[in-house]
Amino acid sequence: MTLDFRSEASDFYDDRRPEAIGQVARRWAARAGLLRVSDRDRVWAAWQNHLGPLAEHTRLEGLRNHTAHFVVDSSALLAELNNFRKTELIAMLQRDVRSCLVADLSFRLEKRR
């Protein structure tokens, strides 16, 4: 018995259309777990949505021990967020971000260069 390894192009033809490389990459990233949205991303998105243009003057530094740590570039904004809007912002984050508990907010002043 002899094996014939020669093939013709028609042997590989499939009626399905080729898949776009973007779809292949998205499917691979989903299987690898790279498309999962982190708690940090959810908190930052809710923060930006709620503060609007003021969010450009802040940066989420991290989430530790149920506290969201933010860097603020203006002392006036730091005072406003820390003294007048803190309870409102905590309530908003608890309402909008269900995947993690944000029980407190911490602000630090850092001037932009």
DSSP file (Angstrom, degrees, kcal/mol; ACC not computed):
  #  RESIDUE AA STRUCTURE BP1 BP2  ACC     N-H-->O    O-->H-N    N-H-->O    O-->H-N    TCO  KAPPA ALPHA  PHI   PSI    X-CA   Y-CA   Z-CA
    1    1 A M              0   0    0      0, 0.0     2,-0.4     0, 0.0     0, 0.0   0.000 360.0 360.0 360.0 129.6    0.0    0.0    0.0
    2    2 A T        -     0   0    0      2,-0.0     2,-0.4     0, 0.0     0, 0.0  -0.888 360.0-136.3-114.3 145.0    1.4    3.4   -1.0
    3    3 A L        -     0   0    0     -2,-0.4     2,-0.7     2,-0.0     0, 0.0  -0.830   9.4-149.0-100.2 136.4    0.3    6.8    0.4
    4    4 A D        +     0   0    0     -2,-0.4    -2,-0.0     1,-0.1     0, 0.0  -0.911  15.2 179.7-107.0 111.6   -0.1    9.6   -2.0
    5    5 A F        +     0   0    0     -2,-0.7     2,-0.3     2,-0.1    -1,-0.1   0.417  46.9 112.0 -92.0   1.7    0.7   13.0   -0.3
    6    6 A R        -     0   0    0      1,-0.0     2,-0.3     0, 0.0    -2,-0.1  -0.583  46.6-176.2 -76.7 135.4   -0.1   15.0   -3.3
    7    7 A S        -     0   0    0     -2,-0.3     2,-0.3     5,-0.0    -2,-0.1  -0.886  19.1-132.1-128.1 160.1   -3.1   17.2   -2.9
    8    8 A E    >   -     0   0    0     -2,-0.3     3,-1.8     1,-0.1     4,-0.5  -0.790  27.1-114.3-108.8 157.4   -4.9   19.5   -5.1
    9    9 A A  G >  S+     0   0    0     -2,-0.3     3,-1.4     1,-0.3     4,-0.3   0.839 115.4  62.3 -58.6 -33.7   -6.0   23.0   -4.3
   10   10 A S  G >  S+     0   0    0      1,-0.3     3,-0.7     2,-0.2    -1,-0.3   0.713  90.1  69.2 -67.9 -18.3   -9.7   21.9   -4.5
   11   11 A D  G <  S+     0   0    0     -3,-1.8    -1,-0.3     1,-0.2    -2,-0.2   0.756 103.7  43.1 -68.7 -23.3   -9.1   19.5   -1.6
   12   12 A F  G <  S+     0   0    0     -3,-1.4    -1,-0.2    -4,-0.5     2,-0.2   0.398  85.8 119.4-103.0   2.1   -8.7   22.5    0.7
   13   13 A Y    <   -     0   0    0     -3,-0.7     2,-0.4    -4,-0.3    -3,-0.0  -0.478  39.7-174.3 -73.9 136.3  -11.6   24.5   -0.5
   14   14 A D        -     0   0    0      2,-0.2    -2,-0.0    -2,-0.2    -3,-0.0  -0.982  29.5-134.5-130.6 142.1  -14.2   25.3    2.0
   15   15 A D  S    S+     0   0    0     -2,-0.4     2,-0.1     2,-0.1    -1,-0.1   0.729  80.6  94.6 -69.0 -21.3  -17.5   27.1    1.3
   16   16 A R  S    S-     0   0    0      1,-0.1    -2,-0.2    -3,-0.0     3,-0.1  -0.398  81.6-115.1 -73.0 149.6  -17.1   29.3    4.4
   17   17 A R        -     0   0    0      1,-0.1    -1,-0.1    -2,-0.1    -2,-0.1  -0.505  38.6 -94.5 -78.8 151.7  -15.6   32.7    4.0
   18   18 A P        -     0   0    0      0, 0.0     2,-0.3     0, 0.0    -1,-0.1  -0.355  42.7-114.5 -64.4 147.7  -12.2   33.3    5.6
   19   19 A E        -     0   0    0      1,-0.1     2,-0.0    -3,-0.1     5,-0.0  -0.647  30.0-108.3 -87.4 139.8  -12.5   34.9    9.1
   20   20 A A     >  -     0   0    0     -2,-0.3     4,-1.9     1,-0.1     3,-0.4  -0.346  22.4-124.3 -65.7 145.9  -11.1   38.5    9.5
   21   21 A I  H  > S+     0   0    0      1,-0.2     4,-2.6     2,-0.2     5,-0.2   0.826 110.4  59.8 -62.7 -31.3   -7.9   38.7   11.6
   22   22 A G  H  > S+     0   0    0      2,-0.2     4,-2.4     1,-0.2    -1,-0.2   0.890 105.4  48.0 -63.2 -39.7   -9.6   41.1   14.0
   23   23 A Q  H  > S+     0   0    0     -3,-0.4     4,-2.3     2,-0.2    -2,-0.2   0.894 111.4  49.8 -68.2 -39.4  -12.2   38.5   14.8
   24   24 A V  H  X S+     0   0    0     -4,-1.9     4,-2.3     2,-0.2    -2,-0.2   0.927 112.2  48.3 -63.5 -44.0   -9.6   35.9   15.3
   25   25 A A  H  X S+     0   0    0     -4,-2.6     4,-2.6     2,-0.2    -2,-0.2   0.901 111.6  49.3 -64.6 -41.7   -7.6   38.2   17.6
   26   26 A R  H  X S+     0   0    0     -4,-2.4     4,-2.4     2,-0.2    -1,-0.2   0.909 111.5  49.1 -64.2 -41.7  -10.7   39.1   19.7
   27   27 A R  H  X S+     0   0    0     -4,-2.3     4,-2.1     2,-0.2    -2,-0.2   0.911 112.7  47.7 -64.2 -41.2  -11.6   35.5   20.1
   28   28 A W  H  X S+     0   0    0     -4,-2.3     4,-2.0     2,-0.2    -2,-0.2   0.918 111.9  49.5 -64.1 -43.5   -8.1   34.7   21.2
   29   29 A A  H  X>S+     0   0    0     -4,-2.6     5,-2.6     1,-0.2     6,-0.7   0.880 110.5  50.9 -64.6 -37.9   -8.0   37.6   23.7
   30   30 A A  H ><5S+     0   0    0     -4,-2.4     3,-0.8     1,-0.2    -1,-0.2   0.917 111.4  47.2 -65.5 -42.8  -11.4   36.6   25.1
   31   31 A R  H 3<5S+     0   0    0     -4,-2.1    -2,-0.2     1,-0.2    -1,-0.2   0.841 111.0  52.2 -66.3 -32.3  -10.2   33.0   25.6
   32   32 A A  H 3<5S-     0   0    0     -4,-2.0    -1,-0.2    -5,-0.2    -2,-0.2   0.546 115.1-117.4 -81.2  -7.0   -6.9   34.3   27.2
   33   33 A G  T X<5S+     0   0    0     -3,-0.8     3,-0.6    -4,-0.5    -3,-0.2   0.672  78.3 125.5  81.8  16.7   -8.9   36.5   29.6
   34   34 A L  T 3 < +     0   0    0     -5,-2.6    -4,-0.2     1,-0.2    -5,-0.1   0.604  63.2  61.2 -85.2 -11.0   -7.6   39.7   28.3
   35   35 A L  T 3  S+     0   0    0     -6,-0.7    -1,-0.2    -5,-0.1     2,-0.2   0.460  73.1 117.5 -95.2  -1.3  -10.9   41.3   27.6
   36   36 A R    <   -     0   0    0     -3,-0.6     2,-0.5    -6,-0.1    -6,-0.0  -0.462  66.6-127.7 -68.4 135.5  -12.2   41.2   31.1
   37   37 A V        -     0   0    0     -2,-0.2    -1,-0.1     1,-0.0    -2,-0.1  -0.724  25.1-135.3 -84.9 127.9  -12.8   44.7   32.5
   38   38 A S     >  -     0   0    0     -2,-0.5     4,-2.0     1,-0.1     5,-0.1  -0.342  18.9-113.4 -80.0 162.7  -11.1   45.2   35.8
   39   39 A D  H  > S+     0   0    0      1,-0.2     4,-2.7     2,-0.2     5,-0.2   0.881 119.2  57.3 -60.6 -38.2  -12.6   46.9   38.9
   40   40 A R  H  > S+     0   0    0      1,-0.2     4,-2.4     2,-0.2    -1,-0.2   0.912 106.4  48.2 -59.8 -43.5  -10.2   49.7   38.4
   41   41 A D  H  > S+     0   0    0      2,-0.2     4,-2.3     1,-0.2    -1,-0.2   0.887 111.7  50.1 -65.0 -39.0  -11.5   50.3   34.8
   42   42 A R  H  X S+     0   0    0     -4,-2.0     4,-2.3     2,-0.2    -2,-0.2   0.918 111.8  47.3 -65.8 -43.3  -15.1   50.2   36.1
   43   43 A V  H  X S+     0   0    0     -4,-2.7     4,-2.5     1,-0.2    -2,-0.2   0.930 113.4  48.5 -63.4 -45.1  -14.4   52.7   38.9
   44   44 A W  H  X S+     0   0    0     -4,-2.4     4,-2.6    -5,-0.2    -2,-0.2   0.896 111.2  49.9 -63.9 -40.6  -12.5   55.1   36.5
   45   45 A A  H  X S+     0   0    0     -4,-2.3     4,-2.3     2,-0.2    -1,-0.2   0.919 113.1  46.0 -65.0 -43.1  -15.3   54.9   33.9
   46   46 A A  H  X S+     0   0    0     -4,-2.3     4,-2.3     2,-0.2    -2,-0.2   0.902 112.5  51.9 -64.9 -40.5  -18.0   55.7   36.5
   47   47 A W  H  X S+     0   0    0     -4,-2.5     4,-2.7     2,-0.2     5,-0.3   0.935 112.0  45.0 -60.6 -49.0  -15.8   58.5   37.9
   48   48 A Q  H  X S+     0   0    0     -4,-2.6     4,-2.1     1,-0.2     7,-0.2   0.894 112.7  51.8 -63.1 -41.0  -15.3   60.1   34.4
   49   49 A N  H  < S+     0   0    0     -4,-2.3    -1,-0.2    -5,-0.2    -2,-0.2   0.896 115.8  40.5 -62.8 -41.0  -19.0   59.7   33.6
   50   50 A H  H  < S+     0   0    0     -4,-2.3    -2,-0.2    -5,-0.2    -1,-0.2   0.898 121.8  38.3 -78.2 -41.8  -20.1   61.4   36.9
   51   51 A L  H >< S-     0   0    0     -4,-2.7     3,-1.4     1,-0.2    -2,-0.2   0.738  84.3-173.4 -84.2 -22.7  -17.5   64.2   37.0
   52   52 A G  G ><  +     0   0    0     -4,-2.1     3,-1.6    -5,-0.3     4,-0.3  -0.455  69.4   2.0  66.4-132.4  -17.4   65.0   33.3
   53   53 A P  G >  S+     0   0    0      0, 0.0     3,-1.3     0, 0.0    -1,-0.3   0.750 125.3  68.1 -62.9 -24.1  -14.7   67.5   32.4
   54   54 A L  G X  S+     0   0    0     -3,-1.4     3,-1.8     1,-0.3    -2,-0.2   0.778  84.6  72.2 -65.7 -24.2  -13.4   67.7   36.0
   55   55 A A  G X  S+     0   0    0     -3,-1.6     3,-1.7     1,-0.3    -1,-0.3   0.744  81.7  71.5 -63.7 -22.4  -12.2   64.1   35.7
   56   56 A E  G <  S+     0   0    0     -3,-1.3    -1,-0.3    -4,-0.3    -2,-0.2   0.726  94.8  54.6 -64.8 -19.9   -9.4   65.4   33.4
   57   57 A H  G <  S+     0   0    0     -3,-1.8    16,-2.2    -4,-0.2     2,-0.3   0.272 106.0  63.5 -96.9  10.0   -7.8   66.9   36.5
   58   58 A T  E <   -A   72   0A   0     -3,-1.7     2,-0.3    14,-0.2    14,-0.2  -0.872  59.9-162.7-129.2 163.1   -7.8   63.7   38.4
   59   59 A R  E     -A   71   0A   0     12,-1.9    12,-2.8    -2,-0.3     2,-0.7  -0.971  24.5-124.7-146.8 131.8   -6.2   60.3   38.0
   60   60 A L  E     -A   70   0A   0     -2,-0.3    10,-0.2    10,-0.2     3,-0.1  -0.670  26.0-177.1 -76.7 115.2   -7.1   57.0   39.7
   61   61 A E  E     -     0   0A   0      8,-3.0     2,-0.3    -2,-0.7     9,-0.2   0.821  53.9 -57.4 -84.6 -33.3   -3.9   55.8   41.4
   62   62 A G  E     -A   69   0A   0      7,-1.4     7,-3.0   -22,-0.1     2,-0.5  -0.945  38.8-103.7 169.7 171.0   -5.3   52.6   42.7
   63   63 A L  E     +A   68   0A   0     -2,-0.3     2,-0.4     5,-0.2     5,-0.2  -0.984  42.8 158.9-120.7 118.8   -7.8   50.6   44.7
   64   64 A R  E >   -A   67   0A   0      3,-2.4     3,-1.4    -2,-0.5    -2,-0.0  -0.991  63.5  -8.2-143.5 133.5   -6.7   49.2   48.1
   65   65 A N  T 3  S-     0   0    0     -2,-0.4    -1,-0.1     1,-0.3     3,-0.1   0.881 127.0 -53.8  51.7  47.5   -8.7   48.1   51.1
   66   66 A H  T 3  S+     0   0    0      1,-0.2    37,-2.4    37,-0.1    38,-1.4   0.714 115.2 116.8  62.0  23.8  -12.0   49.3   49.7
   67   67 A T  E <   -Ab  64 104A   0     -3,-1.4    -3,-2.4    36,-0.2     2,-0.6  -0.984  57.9-145.6-123.6 131.6  -10.5   52.8   49.2
   68   68 A A  E     -Ab  63 105A   0     36,-2.2    38,-2.6    -2,-0.4     2,-0.6  -0.859  17.4-152.0 -94.0 123.3  -10.1   54.5   45.8
   69   69 A H  E     -Ab  62 106A   0     -7,-3.0    -8,-3.0    -2,-0.6    -7,-1.4  -0.861  16.1-174.9-102.7 122.0   -7.0   56.6   45.8
   70   70 A F  E     -Ab  60 107A   0     36,-3.4    38,-1.6    -2,-0.6     2,-0.4  -0.879  20.1-144.4-118.1 147.6   -7.0   59.6   43.4
   71   71 A V  E     -Ab  59 108A   0    -12,-2.8   -12,-1.9    -2,-0.3     2,-0.4  -0.934  20.0-164.8-105.9 133.6   -4.4   62.1   42.4
   72   72 A V  E     -Ab  58 109A   0     36,-3.0    38,-2.6    -2,-0.4   -14,-0.2  -0.938  16.5-154.0-121.6 141.5   -5.7   65.7   41.9
   73   73 A D  S    S+     0   0    0    -16,-2.2     2,-0.4    -2,-0.4    39,-0.4   0.378  76.8  58.5 -98.1   5.4   -3.8   68.5   40.1
   74   74 A S     >  -     0   0    0    -17,-0.3     4,-2.4     1,-0.1     5,-0.1  -0.997  64.5-148.8-138.2 132.5   -5.6   71.4   41.8
   75   75 A S  H  > S+     0   0    0     -2,-0.4     4,-2.3     2,-0.2     5,-0.2   0.853 102.8  54.1 -67.4 -33.1   -5.8   72.3   45.4
   76   76 A A  H  > S+     0   0    0      2,-0.2     4,-2.2     1,-0.2    -1,-0.2   0.924 111.0  44.9 -65.7 -43.6   -9.2   73.9   44.9
   77   77 A L  H  > S+     0   0    0      2,-0.2     4,-2.9     1,-0.2     5,-0.3   0.890 110.7  54.5 -67.2 -38.8  -10.6   70.8   43.3
   78   78 A L  H  X S+     0   0    0     -4,-2.4     4,-2.6     1,-0.2     5,-0.3   0.928 109.9  47.0 -59.3 -45.4   -9.0   68.6   46.0
   79   79 A A  H  X>S+     0   0    0     -4,-2.3     4,-2.5     2,-0.2     5,-0.5   0.912 113.2  49.0 -63.0 -43.0  -10.8   70.7   48.6
   80   80 A E  I  X>S+     0   0    0     -4,-2.2     4,-1.9     2,-0.2     5,-1.6   0.944 116.0  41.8 -62.5 -48.5  -14.1   70.5   46.7
   81   81 A L  I  <5S+     0   0    0     -4,-2.9     5,-0.3     3,-0.2     4,-0.2   0.914 121.0  41.1 -66.4 -43.2  -13.9   66.7   46.2
   82   82 A N  I  <5S+     0   0    0     -4,-2.6    -2,-0.2    -5,-0.3    -1,-0.2   0.865 126.9  28.5 -76.1 -37.2  -12.7   65.9   49.7
   83   83 A N  I  <5S+     0   0    0     -4,-2.5    -3,-0.2    -5,-0.3    -2,-0.2   0.799 132.7  20.6 -97.6 -31.3  -14.8   68.3   51.8
   84   84 A F  I  <<S+     0   0    0     -4,-1.9    -3,-0.2    -5,-0.5     4,-0.2   0.736 128.3  30.6-113.4 -28.4  -18.1   68.8   49.8
   85   85 A R  S  ><S+     0   0    0     -5,-1.6     4,-2.6    -4,-0.2     5,-0.2   0.397  83.7 101.0-117.1   3.0  -18.6   65.9   47.3
   86   86 A K  H  > S+     0   0    0     -5,-0.3     4,-2.4    -6,-0.3     5,-0.2   0.915  86.0  44.5 -60.5 -48.7  -17.0   62.9   49.0
   87   87 A T  H  > S+     0   0    0      1,-0.2     4,-2.3     2,-0.2    -1,-0.2   0.894 114.3  50.9 -65.1 -38.7  -20.2   61.3   50.3
   88   88 A E  H  > S+     0   0    0      2,-0.2     4,-2.2     1,-0.2    -1,-0.2   0.914 111.9  47.2 -62.2 -43.3  -21.9   61.9   47.0
   89   89 A L  H  X S+     0   0    0     -4,-2.6     4,-2.5     2,-0.2    -2,-0.2   0.877 111.0  50.8 -69.2 -38.3  -19.1   60.3   45.0
   90   90 A I  H  X S+     0   0    0     -4,-2.4     4,-2.4    -5,-0.2     5,-0.2   0.935 111.5  48.4 -63.0 -45.1  -18.8   57.3   47.3
   91   91 A A  H  X S+     0   0    0     -4,-2.3     4,-1.9     1,-0.2    -2,-0.2   0.903 111.3  50.6 -61.4 -41.2  -22.6   56.7   47.0
   92   92 A M  H  X S+     0   0    0     -4,-2.2     4,-2.9     2,-0.2     5,-0.3   0.925 111.4  47.5 -63.1 -44.9  -22.3   57.0   43.2
   93   93 A L  H  X S+     0   0    0     -4,-2.5     4,-2.4     1,-0.2    -2,-0.2   0.883 111.7  50.2 -66.1 -37.6  -19.4   54.5   43.0
   94   94 A Q  H  < S+     0   0    0     -4,-2.4    -1,-0.2     1,-0.2    -2,-0.2   0.855 115.9  43.6 -67.4 -33.3  -21.3   52.1   45.2
   95   95 A R  H  < S+     0   0    0     -4,-1.9    -2,-0.2    -5,-0.2    -1,-0.2   0.899 123.0  34.5 -76.0 -42.2  -24.4   52.4   43.0
   96   96 A D  H  < S+     0   0    0     -4,-2.9     2,-0.7     1,-0.2    -2,-0.2   0.742 114.7  54.4 -90.2 -24.8  -22.6   52.3   39.6
   97   97 A V     <  +     0   0    0     -4,-2.4     3,-0.4    -5,-0.3    -1,-0.2  -0.863  55.9 163.4-115.3  97.2  -19.8   49.8   40.3
   98   98 A R        +     0   0    0     -2,-0.7    -1,-0.1     1,-0.2    -4,-0.1   0.620  62.9  74.2 -88.2 -14.1  -21.2   46.6   41.8
   99   99 A S  S    S+     0   0    0      1,-0.1     2,-0.3   -60,-0.1    -1,-0.2   0.707 106.8  21.1 -78.0 -18.3  -18.2   44.4   41.2
  100  100 A C  S    S-     0   0    0     -3,-0.4     2,-0.6   -61,-0.1    -1,-0.1  -0.989  79.2-115.2-146.2 154.3  -16.2   45.9   44.1
  101  101 A L        -     0   0    0     -2,-0.3     2,-0.7    -3,-0.0    -7,-0.1  -0.800  21.1-169.9 -93.1 122.9  -17.0   47.9   47.2
  102  102 A V        +     0   0    0     -2,-0.6   -35,-0.2    -5,-0.2    -8,-0.2  -0.928  16.9 163.0-109.9 104.6  -15.6   51.4   47.4
  103  103 A A        +     0   0    0    -37,-2.4     2,-0.3    -2,-0.7   -36,-0.2   0.613  62.0  18.9 -98.0 -15.7  -16.2   52.5   51.0
  104  104 A D  E     -b   67   0A   0    -38,-1.4   -36,-2.2   -14,-0.1     2,-0.4  -0.981  61.9-139.9-152.1 160.0  -13.8   55.5   51.0
  105  105 A L  E     -b   68   0A   0     -2,-0.3     2,-0.4   -38,-0.2   -36,-0.2  -0.968  11.8-163.8-124.0 141.6  -12.0   58.0   48.8
  106  106 A S  E     -b   69   0A   0    -38,-2.6   -36,-3.4    -2,-0.4     2,-0.4  -0.990   6.7-164.3-126.0 133.8   -8.5   59.3   49.3
  107  107 A F  E     -b   70   0A   0     -2,-0.4     2,-0.4   -38,-0.2   -36,-0.2  -0.934   6.1-174.7-122.1 142.8   -7.1   62.3   47.5
  108  108 A R  E     -b   71   0A   0    -38,-1.6   -36,-3.0    -2,-0.4     2,-0.4  -1.000  23.7-127.0-135.7 136.0   -3.5   63.5   47.0
  109  109 A L  E     +b   72   0A   0     -2,-0.4     2,-0.3   -38,-0.2   -36,-0.2  -0.684  33.7 163.7 -85.3 130.4   -2.4   66.7   45.4
  110  110 A E        -     0   0    0    -38,-2.6     2,-0.1    -2,-0.4    -2,-0.1  -0.871  30.1-137.0-146.8 110.8    0.2   66.5   42.6
  111  111 A K        -     0   0    0     -2,-0.3     2,-0.2     1,-0.1   -37,-0.1  -0.405  21.4-123.0 -68.2 140.6    0.7   69.4   40.3
  112  112 A R              0   0    0    -39,-0.4    -1,-0.1     1,-0.1     0, 0.0  -0.572 360.0 360.0 -82.0 148.9    1.1   68.6   36.7
  113  113 A R              0   0    0     -2,-0.2    -1,-0.1     0, 0.0    -2,-0.0   0.438 360.0 360.0 -87.9 360.0    4.2   69.7   34.9
